[in-house]
Amino acid sequence: MQIEYTGRHVHVNNACRALCEEGLERVSKLLGRIVSAHVVLSNEKHRCMAEITIEIRANKLVSTAESTSMETAVRMALEKAETQAKRFKQKMVTKKRLPNEEKVIVEPELTRTRRATAVKRSADRKAAEAPVGATVNGTATAKKSAPGKPVVPVMVHSFPAKTPVIEPHVVRSLDSVAMRPMTLEEAVKEAEFRDREVFVFRNNKGIVCVLHRKRDGKMELIEAP
């Protein structure tokens, strides 16, 4: 495996090289043969940043991390690269099983239909066997009335408890931000590989852009003014 190292305002020492080689070896066992890997280490003020780009056949995996220590940043970037490799491998396995997708989708639908029918039959049977005036599934059975008077069913309503309000939990994510300028096509591929719904990057003109995956699966491009 060919590994290229680039240091920006920092010297790539032997300890960082050994960490990268060990981590990339684990990634290689997950993905098979890795064409090449590029490790970029940079230091800005008190921030140490590591970016690892792995080329596998016609695809790329990019992981970035930031810390106060360069070795810690490298370890974090390698952990993210290993996580991305597992996701990528799972996607490849899923694609190979696509011919059986129709069967997987239809079977649960049939199961749900049969279960609903069985539940309805059971409820009807309980209502028929219940004593007069008893309550079955929230509905009271009709009481015997005097001759000539109509029988009126009585509904018993139950109101759900108040839904608790969940406070939003904000988590900082570096996986959703590109560390280098890239084209729109490269950004779309990176968002796919990182499995991100939102991806922030700068284009070749330095403009901040945001890719957002809509509910219909389409990618929406937002350019900052």
Phi and psi in degrees as GROMACS dihedral restraints (atoms count N, CA, C in turn):
[ dihedral_restraints ]
;  ai    aj    ak    al  type     phi  dphi    fc
    3     4     5     6     1   -91.6    20    10
    4     5     6     7     1   122.5    20    10
    6     7     8     9     1  -118.7    20    10
    7     8     9    10     1   125.1    20    10
    9    10    11    12     1  -109.6    20    10
   10    11    12    13     1   134.1    20    10
   12    13    14    15     1  -114.3    20    10
   13    14    15    16     1   137.7    20    10
   15    16    17    18     1  -132.5    20    10
   16    17    18    19     1   126.5    20    10
   18    19    20    21     1  -113.4    20    10
   19    20    21    22     1   124.4    20    10
   21    22    23    24     1  -111.5    20    10
   22    23    24    25     1   108.5    20    10
   24    25    26    27     1    61.7    20    10
   25    26    27    28     1    26.4    20    10
   27    28    29    30     1  -156.0    20    10
   28    29    30    31     1   147.4    20    10
   30    31    32    33     1   -92.3    20    10
   31    32    33    34     1   129.9    20    10
   33    34    35    36     1   -82.6    20    10
   34    35    36    37     1   100.3    20    10
   36    37    38    39     1   -83.9    20    10
   37    38    39    40     1   175.2    20    10
   39    40    41    42     1   -67.1    20    10
   40    41    42    43     1   -30.5    20    10
   42    43    44    45     1   -65.2    20    10
   43    44    45    46     1   -42.9    20    10
   45    46    47    48     1   -66.6    20    10
   46    47    48    49     1   -38.3    20    10
   48    49    50    51     1   -63.1    20    10
   49    50    51    52     1   -42.8    20    10
   51    52    53    54     1   -64.5    20    10
   52    53    54    55     1   -40.1    20    10
   54    55    56    57     1   -61.2    20    10
   55    56    57    58     1   -44.9    20    10
   57    58    59    60     1   -63.8    20    10
   58    59    60    61     1   -43.9    20    10
   60    61    62    63     1   -64.0    20    10
   61    62    63    64     1   -39.7    20    10
   63    64    65    66     1   -66.9    20    10
   64    65    66    67     1   -44.2    20    10
   66    67    68    69     1   -68.2    20    10
   67    68    69    70     1   -40.8    20    10
   69    70    71    72     1   -68.2    20    10
   70    71    72    73     1   -26.4    20    10
   72    73    74    75     1   -66.5    20    10
   73    74    75    76     1   -38.0    20    10
   75    76    77    78     1   -66.8    20    10
   76    77    78    79     1   -40.7    20    10
   78    79    80    81     1   -64.5    20    10
   79    80    81    82     1   -37.7    20    10
   81    82    83    84     1   -63.2    20    10
   82    83    84    85     1   -34.3    20    10
   84    85    86    87     1   -67.9    20    10
   85    86    87    88     1   -28.4    20    10
   87    88    89    90     1   -78.9    20    10
   88    89    90    91     1   -40.6    20    10
   90    91    92    93     1   -99.0    20    10
   91    92    93    94     1   -10.8    20    10
   93    94    95    96     1    91.2    20    10
   94    95    96    97     1  -138.6    20    10
   96    97    98    99     1   -78.8    20    10
   97    98    99   100     1   125.5    20    10
   99   100   101   102     1   -97.1    20    10
  100   101   102   103     1   127.6    20    10
  102   103   104   105     1   -66.5    20    10
  103   104   105   106     1   -53.4    20    10
  105   106   107   108     1  -160.1    20    10
  106   107   108   109     1   165.9    20    10
  108   109   110   111     1  -141.5    20    10
  109   110   111   112     1   141.3    20    10
  111   112   113   114     1  -125.2    20    10
  112   113   114   115     1   120.7    20    10
  114   115   116   117     1  -109.8    20    10
  115   116   117   118     1   121.3    20    10
  117   118   119   120     1  -115.3    20    10
  118   119   120   121     1   119.4    20    10
  120   121   122   123     1  -112.6    20    10
  121   122   123   124     1   131.4    20    10
  123   124   125   126     1  -138.1    20    10
  124   125   126   127     1   153.5    20    10
  126   127   128   129     1  -132.7    20    10
  127   128   129   130     1   118.5    20    10
  129   130   131   132     1  -125.8    20    10
  130   131   132   133     1   111.3    20    10
  132   133   134   135     1    56.2    20    10
  133   134   135   136     1  -113.1    20    10
  135   136   137   138     1  -105.5    20    10
  136   137   138   139     1    15.8    20    10
  138   139   140   141     1  -107.6    20    10
  139   140   141   142     1   127.9    20    10
  141   142   143   144     1  -107.9    20    10
  142   143   144   145     1   124.0    20    10
  144   145   146   147     1  -122.1    20    10
  145   146   147   148     1   141.8    20    10
  147   148   149   150     1  -128.7    20    10
  148   149   150   151     1   132.8    20    10
  150   151   152   153     1  -129.0    20    10
  151   152   153   154     1   126.0    20    10
  153   154   155   156     1  -120.6    20    10
  154   155   156   157     1   122.0    20    10
  156   157   158   159     1  -112.5    20    10
  157   158   159   160     1   123.9    20    10
  159   160   161   162     1  -116.1    20    10
  160   161   162   163     1   125.7    20    10
  162   163   164   165     1  -101.1    20    10
  163   164   165   166     1   124.9    20    10
  165   166   167   168     1  -130.7    20    10
  166   167   168   169     1   112.0    20    10
  168   169   170   171     1    53.5    20    10
  169   170   171   172     1  -116.2    20    10
  171   172   173   174     1  -101.3    20    10
  172   173   174   175     1    14.3    20    10
  174   175   176   177     1  -121.4    20    10
  175   176   177   178     1   163.9    20    10
  177   178   179   180     1  -133.1    20    10
  178   179   180   181     1   142.3    20    10
  180   181   182   183     1  -118.7    20    10
  181   182   183   184     1   128.1    20    10
  183   184   185   186     1  -123.5    20    10
  184   185   186   187     1   128.0    20    10
  186   187   188   189     1  -129.3    20    10
  187   188   189   190     1   139.9    20    10
  189   190   191   192     1  -130.2    20    10
  190   191   192   193     1   152.8    20    10
  192   193   194   195     1  -154.0    20    10
  193   194   195   196     1   155.9    20    10
  195   196   197   198     1  -139.6    20    10
  196   197   198   199     1   136.9    20    10
  198   199   200   201     1  -157.8    20    10
  199   200   201   202     1   176.6    20    10
  201   202   203   204     1   -83.6    20    10
  202   203   204   205     1   -13.5    20    10
  204   205   206   207     1  -120.5    20    10
  205   206   207   208     1   137.4    20    10
  207   208   209   210     1   -66.6    20    10
  208   209   210   211     1   -41.0    20    10
  210   211   212   213     1   -64.2    20    10
  211   212   213   214     1   -37.6    20    10
  213   214   215   216     1   -66.0    20    10
  214   215   216   217     1   -41.4    20    10
  216   217   218   219     1   -62.2    20    10
  217   218   219   220     1   -40.1    20    10
  219   220   221   222     1   -64.9    20    10
  220   221   222   223     1   -43.6    20    10
  222   223   224   225     1   -61.4    20    10
  223   224   225   226     1   -43.4    20    10
  225   226   227   228     1   -64.2    20    10
  226   227   228   229     1   -41.8    20    10
  228   229   230   231     1   -64.4    20    10
  229   230   231   232     1   -38.6    20    10
  231   232   233   234     1   -67.6    20    10
  232   233   234   235     1   -38.2    20    10
  234   235   236   237     1   -63.2    20    10
  235   236   237   238     1   -40.9    20    10
  237   238   239   240     1   -66.3    20    10
  238   239   240   241     1   -38.9    20    10
  240   241   242   243     1   -63.0    20    10
  241   242   243   244     1   -39.1    20    10
  243   244   245   246     1   -67.1    20    10
  244   245   246   247     1   -38.4    20    10
  246   247   248   249     1   -64.3    20    10
  247   248   249   250     1   -43.3    20    10
  249   250   251   252     1   -63.8    20    10
  250   251   252   253     1   -37.6    20    10
  252   253   254   255     1   -63.7    20    10
  253   254   255   256     1   -38.9    20    10
  255   256   257   258     1   -65.5    20    10
  256   257   258   259     1   -41.3    20    10
  258   259   260   261     1   -64.3    20    10
  259   260   261   262     1   -42.5    20    10
  261   262   263   264     1   -63.3    20    10
  262   263   264   265     1   -41.7    20    10
  264   265   266   267     1   -64.3    20    10
  265   266   267   268     1   -40.2    20    10
  267   268   269   270     1   -64.2    20    10
  268   269   270   271     1   -38.5    20    10
  270   271   272   273     1   -63.3    20    10
  271   272   273   274     1   -40.6    20    10
  273   274   275   276     1   -64.0    20    10
  274   275   276   277     1   -39.7    20    10
  276   277   278   279     1   -66.2    20    10
  277   278   279   280     1   -39.3    20    10
  279   280   281   282     1   -65.1    20    10
  280   281   282   283     1   -40.9    20    10
  282   283   284   285     1   -62.7    20    10
  283   284   285   286     1   -35.1    20    10
  285   286   287   288     1   -68.4    20    10
  286   287   288   289     1   -21.7    20    10
  288   289   290   291     1   -98.4    20    10
  289   290   291   292     1     9.6    20    10
  291   292   293   294     1   -58.1    20    10
  292   293   294   295     1   -35.6    20    10
  294   295   296   297     1   -57.0    20    10
  295   296   297   298     1   -26.3    20    10
  297   298   299   300     1   -90.9    20    10
  298   299   300   301     1     5.5    20    10
  300   301   302   303     1   -63.3    20    10
  301   302   303   304     1   -39.3    20    10
  303   304   305   306     1   -62.5    20    10
  304   305   306   307     1   -39.0    20    10
  306   307   308   309     1   -66.6    20    10
  307   308   309   310     1   -39.9    20    10
  309   310   311   312     1   -64.7    20    10
  310   311   312   313     1   -34.5    20    10
  312   313   314   315     1   -78.3    20    10
  313   314   315   316     1   -38.9    20    10
  315   316   317   318     1   -74.1    20    10
  316   317   318   319     1   -39.0    20    10
  318   319   320   321     1   -60.5    20    10
  319   320   321   322     1   -46.1    20    10
  321   322   323   324     1   -61.9    20    10
  322   323   324   325     1   -33.5    20    10
  324   325   326   327     1   -64.6    20    10
  325   326   327   328     1   -42.7    20    10
  327   328   329   330     1   -65.4    20    10
  328   329   330   331     1   -39.2    20    10
  330   331   332   333     1   -62.9    20    10
  331   332   333   334     1   -43.1    20    10
  333   334   335   336     1   -63.3    20    10
  334   335   336   337     1   -40.2    20    10
  336   337   338   339     1   -64.3    20    10
  337   338   339   340     1   -44.0    20    10
  339   340   341   342     1   -65.3    20    10
  340   341   342   343     1   -39.4    20    10
  342   343   344   345     1   -64.7    20    10
  343   344   345   346     1   -41.6    20    10
  345   346   347   348     1   -63.9    20    10
  346   347   348   349     1   -40.2    20    10
  348   349   350   351     1   -64.4    20    10
  349   350   351   352     1   -41.6    20    10
  351   352   353   354     1   -65.4    20    10
  352   353   354   355     1   -39.7    20    10
  354   355   356   357     1   -64.2    20    10
  355   356   357   358     1   -41.2    20    10
  357   358   359   360     1   -64.2    20    10
  358   359   360   361     1   -42.8    20    10
  360   361   362   363     1   -63.6    20    10
  361   362   363   364     1   -39.7    20    10
  363   364   365   366     1   -64.7    20    10
  364   365   366   367     1   -40.3    20    10
  366   367   368   369     1   -65.5    20    10
  367   368   369   370     1   -41.4    20    10
  369   370   371   372     1   -63.9    20    10
  370   371   372   373     1   -38.7    20    10
  372   373   374   375     1   -67.6    20    10
  373   374   375   376     1   -39.9    20    10
  375   376   377   378     1   -65.2    20    10
  376   377   378   379     1   -38.8    20    10
  378   379   380   381     1   -65.2    20    10
  379   380   381   382     1   -36.7    20    10
  381   382   383   384     1   -71.7    20    10
  382   383   384   385     1   -33.2    20    10
  384   385   386   387     1   -88.7    20    10
  385   386   387   388     1   -12.9    20    10
  387   388   389   390     1   -69.7    20    10
  388   389   390   391     1   147.5    20    10
  390   391   392   393     1   -68.0    20    10
  391   392   393   394     1   159.4    20    10
  393   394   395   396     1   -63.6    20    10
  394   395   396   397     1   132.0    20    10
  396   397   398   399     1    89.9    20    10
  397   398   399   400     1    -7.3    20    10
  399   400   401   402     1   -76.8    20    10
  400   401   402   403     1   161.3    20    10
  402   403   404   405     1  -106.1    20    10
  403   404   405   406     1   126.3    20    10
  405   406   407   408     1  -125.2    20    10
  406   407   408   409     1   117.4    20    10
  408   409   410   411     1    54.4    20    10
  409   410   411   412     1    41.3    20    10
  411   412   413   414     1    84.6    20    10
  412   413   414   415     1    -1.1    20    10
  414   415   416   417     1  -119.1    20    10
  415   416   417   418     1   125.5    20    10
  417   418   419   420     1   -81.7    20    10
  418   419   420   421     1   134.7    20    10
  420   421   422   423     1   -72.0    20    10
  421   422   423   424     1   152.9    20    10
  423   424   425   426     1   -69.4    20    10
  424   425   426   427     1   139.7    20    10
  426   427   428   429     1   -86.0    20    10
  427   428   429   430     1   158.3    20    10
  429   430   431   432     1   -69.9    20    10
  430   431   432   433     1   132.2    20    10
  432   433   434   435     1  -113.4    20    10
  433   434   435   436     1   169.0    20    10
  435   436   437   438     1   -66.0    20    10
  436   437   438   439     1   154.5    20    10
  438   439   440   441     1   -57.4    20    10
  439   440   441   442     1   134.6    20    10
  441   442   443   444     1    93.6    20    10
  442   443   444   445     1   -14.1    20    10
  444   445   446   447     1   -94.3    20    10
  445   446   447   448     1   138.4    20    10
  447   448   449   450     1   -71.2    20    10
  448   449   450   451     1   152.4    20    10
  450   451   452   453     1   -90.5    20    10
  451   452   453   454     1   124.8    20    10
  453   454   455   456     1  -113.6    20    10
  454   455   456   457     1   120.1    20    10
  456   457   458   459     1   -70.3    20    10
  457   458   459   460     1   146.3    20    10
  459   460   461   462     1  -113.0    20    10
  460   461   462   463     1   126.0    20    10
  462   463   464   465     1   -95.4    20    10
  463   464   465   466     1   133.6    20    10
  465   466   467   468     1  -108.8    20    10
  466   467   468   469     1   115.8    20    10
  468   469   470   471     1   -97.8    20    10
  469   470   471   472     1   138.3    20    10
  471   472   473   474     1  -121.5    20    10
  472   473   474   475     1   131.2    20    10
  474   475   476   477     1  -100.1    20    10
  475   476   477   478     1   134.1    20    10
  477   478   479   480     1   -68.0    20    10
  478   479   480   481     1   156.0    20    10
  480   481   482   483     1   -67.7    20    10
  481   482   483   484     1   160.6    20    10
  483   484   485   486     1   -64.9    20    10
  484   485   486   487     1   130.7    20    10
  486   487   488   489     1   -69.3    20    10
  487   488   489   490     1   126.0    20    10
  489   490   491   492     1   -68.5    20    10
  490   491   492   493     1   146.1    20    10
  492   493   494   495     1   -88.9    20    10
  493   494   495   496     1   122.3    20    10
  495   496   497   498     1   -95.4    20    10
  496   497   498   499     1   124.8    20    10
  498   499   500   501     1   -72.9    20    10
  499   500   501   502     1   138.3    20    10
  501   502   503   504     1   -66.5    20    10
  502   503   504   505     1   141.4    20    10
  504   505   506   507     1  -112.1    20    10
  505   506   507   508     1   115.1    20    10
  507   508   509   510     1   -93.0    20    10
  508   509   510   511     1   127.4    20    10
  510   511   512   513     1  -123.5    20    10
  511   512   513   514     1   128.4    20    10
  513   514   515   516     1   -76.1    20    10
  514   515   516   517     1   132.0    20    10
  516   517   518   519     1  -128.8    20    10
  517   518   519   520     1   119.8    20    10
  519   520   521   522     1   -89.8    20    10
  520   521   522   523     1   -14.5    20    10
  522   523   524   525     1   -68.4    20    10
  523   524   525   526     1   -18.0    20    10
  525   526   527   528     1   -94.1    20    10
  526   527   528   529     1     7.0    20    10
  528   529   530   531     1  -126.5    20    10
  529   530   531   532     1   131.2    20    10
  531   532   533   534     1   -83.9    20    10
  532   533   534   535     1   138.5    20    10
  534   535   536   537     1   -88.8    20    10
  535   536   537   538     1    -9.6    20    10
  537   538   539   540     1  -136.2    20    10
  538   539   540   541     1   156.1    20    10
  540   541   542   543     1   -63.7    20    10
  541   542   543   544     1   148.6    20    10
  543   544   545   546     1  -155.5    20    10
  544   545   546   547     1   162.4    20    10
  546   547   548   549     1   -78.2    20    10
  547   548   549   550     1   169.6    20    10
  549   550   551   552     1   -62.7    20    10
  550   551   552   553     1   -40.4    20    10
  552   553   554   555     1   -63.5    20    10
  553   554   555   556     1   -42.3    20    10
  555   556   557   558     1   -64.7    20    10
  556   557   558   559     1   -38.8    20    10
  558   559   560   561     1   -65.0    20    10
  559   560   561   562     1   -39.8    20    10
  561   562   563   564     1   -63.1    20    10
  562   563   564   565     1   -42.5    20    10
  564   565   566   567     1   -64.1    20    10
  565   566   567   568     1   -42.0    20    10
  567   568   569   570     1   -62.5    20    10
  568   569   570   571     1   -41.6    20    10
  570   571   572   573     1   -62.6    20    10
  571   572   573   574     1   -36.9    20    10
  573   574   575   576     1   -67.4    20    10
  574   575   576   577     1   -46.1    20    10
  576   577   578   579     1   -66.7    20    10
  577   578   579   580     1   -37.3    20    10
  579   580   581   582     1   -83.9    20    10
  580   581   582   583     1    -6.1    20    10
  582   583   584   585     1    57.8    20    10
  583   584   585   586     1    52.3    20    10
  585   586   587   588     1  -110.0    20    10
  586   587   588   589     1   136.4    20    10
  588   589   590   591     1   -79.5    20    10
  589   590   591   592     1   -29.0    20    10
  591   592   593   594     1  -127.9    20    10
  592   593   594   595     1   133.2    20    10
  594   595   596   597     1  -139.4    20    10
  595   596   597   598     1   126.1    20    10
  597   598   599   600     1  -108.5    20    10
  598   599   600   601     1   133.8    20    10
  600   601   602   603     1  -154.0    20    10
  601   602   603   604     1   167.4    20    10
  603   604   605   606     1  -108.9    20    10
  604   605   606   607     1   135.5    20    10
  606   607   608   609     1   -81.7    20    10
  607   608   609   610     1  -177.1    20    10
  609   610   611   612     1   -66.3    20    10
  610   611   612   613     1   -16.0    20    10
  612   613   614   615     1   -91.6    20    10
  613   614   615   616     1    -0.2    20    10
  615   616   617   618     1    86.0    20    10
  616   617   618   619     1     8.2    20    10
  618   619   620   621     1   -83.3    20    10
  619   620   621   622     1   133.6    20    10
  621   622   623   624     1   -75.9    20    10
  622   623   624   625     1   125.7    20    10
  624   625   626   627     1  -124.9    20    10
  625   626   627   628     1   151.9    20    10
  627   628   629   630     1  -128.6    20    10
  628   629   630   631     1   126.8    20    10
  630   631   632   633     1   -99.2    20    10
  631   632   633   634     1   129.1    20    10
  633   634   635   636     1  -129.4    20    10
  634   635   636   637     1   123.3    20    10
  636   637   638   639     1   -84.5    20    10
  637   638   639   640     1   119.0    20    10
  639   640   641   642     1   -80.2    20    10
  640   641   642   643     1   172.3    20    10
  642   643   644   645     1   -64.9    20    10
  643   644   645   646     1   -26.7    20    10
  645   646   647   648     1   -83.7    20    10
  646   647   648   649     1     4.3    20    10
  648   649   650   651     1    91.8    20    10
  649   650   651   652     1    -8.0    20    10
  651   652   653   654     1   -79.7    20    10
  652   653   654   655     1   149.2    20    10
  654   655   656   657     1   -91.4    20    10
  655   656   657   658     1   127.1    20    10
  657   658   659   660     1  -104.2    20    10
  658   659   660   661     1   128.5    20    10
  660   661   662   663     1  -101.0    20    10
  661   662   663   664     1   126.1    20    10
  663   664   665   666     1  -119.9    20    10
  664   665   666   667     1   123.9    20    10
  666   667   668   669     1  -106.2    20    10
  667   668   669   670     1   128.2    20    10
  669   670   671   672     1   -71.0    20    10
  670   671   672   673     1   141.2    20    10
